[in-house]
Amino acid sequence: QVQLVESGGGLVQSGGSLRLSCTFSGTIFGAYDMGWYRQAPGKEREWVASITRDGGTNYANSVKGRFTISRDNAKNTVYLQMNSLKPEDTAAYYCNRFPYRSAYWGQGTQVTVSS
């Protein structure tokens, strides 16, 4: 059974940083492209960043230059380093395969950025 567990969220002031982690179990993590997604209250879930199995990365324009996605295949973990956080980054953050698989959504981790 595939399971993804996100962690690392919290409350941070505008301009601060957080590092999110997502551990992936139940299948061959290293074979998949992975992504981070977020959902703000009242909004649809949106793609934030993705990383190929070989380490190639892409970012949404809203986070480009501030967020960095990375992965450690030996630990079955994908990370999202978030710097220069803004109040509009407030959301629940989720990891999943890229493109996502509906059956793989985890609980997410909440990020709240205060102004």
Steps between C-alpha positions, in 0.01 A plus 500: 500500500641837396526756777630856496559689824570873495661691786677825582220751479433767758442866573765741374526873451512657157853471363571186697589149388373147542612163368233244421568128474299221343576135553368259239452130572345197340648525154817583312543868585804549282308407187259791520494870434373671813320825572391735772153648490308739725144595577405828659162545672224544243731428207576201283811292554787627288835369389802665665810315384611171351816295471577223255651170608829635366482827694365742241280765659214732404315764701181696488567865418365603840779318686787508249816633661367448853426126523733208427387141451744215553495128561698226672417172331690301760263637765186492282456867586427818308558843651374853443720780632290814521672836546373857498155377593202725437151501651365377167705181545266403783349163409498130570793347313491151351742281313403249234630355183525737204252500339308419814311179569170554681550194715830629639394819681619507861391714793714794396684744723370848581712806430382831640687821424414802711548854374 
